[in-house]
Each structure stands twice: as structure tokens, then as C-alpha cells.
Amino acid sequence: MTIATLAQVLQPALENNYAVAGVVCLGWEDMRAYVEAAEEENMPVILQAGPGCREHTPLPVLGKMFRYLAEQATVPVVAHLDHGYTMADCQQALDSGFTSLMYDGSRKPLSQNIEETAAVAELAHSANISCEGEIGFVGYADGEASAGTDPDEASQFAEQTRVDAMAISVGNVHLQTEKSDGLDKDRVLAIQAKTKIPLVIHGGSGVPAEQRSDFARNTHICKYNIGTELRMAFGDALRSVIKQDEKQFDRIALLKQTHQPVKLAARAVLRSMR
């Protein structure tokens, strides 16, 4: 199947009451496992290049890797820039073959966030790809605190930016290694009462799997970003491999053995979206 845009996978999810996983990629080993998991579950998947990934591997390289996997896949695969902080980030991702740009102006005043996100949305749409924005601020475990999304501001943001998907702050937190008490359903319902746009949850690793599924079926949440949960699966697998043979030094031999555990963890994540 050819590579897909974010809108192409989220609109069917919105209409048919399921969600799509935005999986945070760090390298070839995990992104390959994620696509294979998506094929085995017969679900679309969004491969995401966040700031940490981009520090390690240049966007032009990531774009080629994502597109290669997408072109071989039997399910829709989105090449998504996660947390683009500047127009330059977004332009480079577009030039590198990405099919979705996420501009993060969530730390900025509302008017500035709207203005800058609208410019990125216009850039994306002019190239026939998608744009995700963020309103409210999703905080970080042991770091910056969250600021919940105001439903009226969310409505204004969606209307004036024309984004294809909107990330919201409703009790979700980035980089959580333990499951939280879950999302604030009342706030989610208040937001979706004012806009019909697909909603996105960053920090999805902290959301219990049963709530992911419940909200995917019963709200407008169509995308969960999952990073920490899968990175933990990779780290656990790699530590296990090294302990089994502490004299092994070949990188490829070590990394090959993480494939199956990471794929199984990704399949469980994908099943929690429906």
C-alpha cells in the first residue's frame, strides 16, 4: 500500500470508532517491528520522528526510512513529524518526504499558537499532506506541569488553524513509565462538543489500555502517541539478550533479538486502539 497522510487514516478512525497508534521511532529496529506489527493486526500505523530521534538521525534519512517501509507495507503507514517547533523543522520534514507535520506551539500564547500553526497547516495542505496542532499543554513526568485544554480555546484553535487533528491536554502526561488514573472524560466530551476534529492524546503510554479502547470507541480521540511503553519493551529485550551472552559484541546480532519482543509489545498497543 502507498504511504498515507494523517487525514487519510484518522477520518476513517473517527467515522468507525477506533484509534490509530502514533508510535515514536528511534531507529530502524523499532520502526520495522512497528510496521510488521501493524500488518499482523491489519491496522494502519503512524511512524513518528520526535525531537530525540531527529537529534540522532537527520530528517532526510528518516524520511527515506519511513517511506521505504510504507511502500513495502500492506497497511497504510504515515510518515509523521512529531513536535516540530519551528517552520524550518516542518519545511525540512516536508522536503524529506513526510506526509504529516505536527507543529507544537503549545507553550506559546493562544494567538501566537494559532497564527503559527495555521501557517504550518497552510504549508502542509499546499503540498497535499496533513497537519496536527496542539492546544493546551501536555506536561512531562518529573518535569513541566500540564495545562489543561480549554474547550472554547480548542474550538477557536480548530476553526482558525484548519488542522487535520488536534492534540489536547486532558490528564495525559509525556514520558510516564507507570499507568495513570486515566483521562478526564468530562473535559474530552466538552472539547468534542465544540469541534468535530479528530483528537490526539500525547503521552499515551500512561493511559490504561482499557481506557484507550473505551475512548477510541466512544469519543473523538482517534490517535494515541505511544513512546515510553515501547521504548521500555526494547530496553528490557536488549538487557535480556546481553545477560544471556555477555561476550556477544556484534551489534546486529544483539539488535535482531529485540525484534520479536518489540513487535509483540506493539501488537498489544495496536489492539488497545479498537
Buried (B, 14 or more C-beta within 10 A) or exposed (E): EEBBBBBBBBBBBBEEEBBBBBBBBBBBBBBBBBBBBBBBBEBBBBBBBBEBBBEEBEBEEBBEBBBBBBEEBEBBBBBBBBBBEEBEBBBBBBEBBBBBBBBBBBEBEBEEBBBBBBBBBEBBBEBEBBBBBBBBBBBBBEEEEBBBBBBEBBBBBBEBBBBBBBBBBBBBBBBBEEBBEBBBBEBBBBBBEBBEBBBBBBBBBBBBBEBBBBBBBEBBBBBBBBBBBBBEBBEBBBEEBBEEEEEEEEEEEBBEBBBEBBBBBBBBBBBBBB
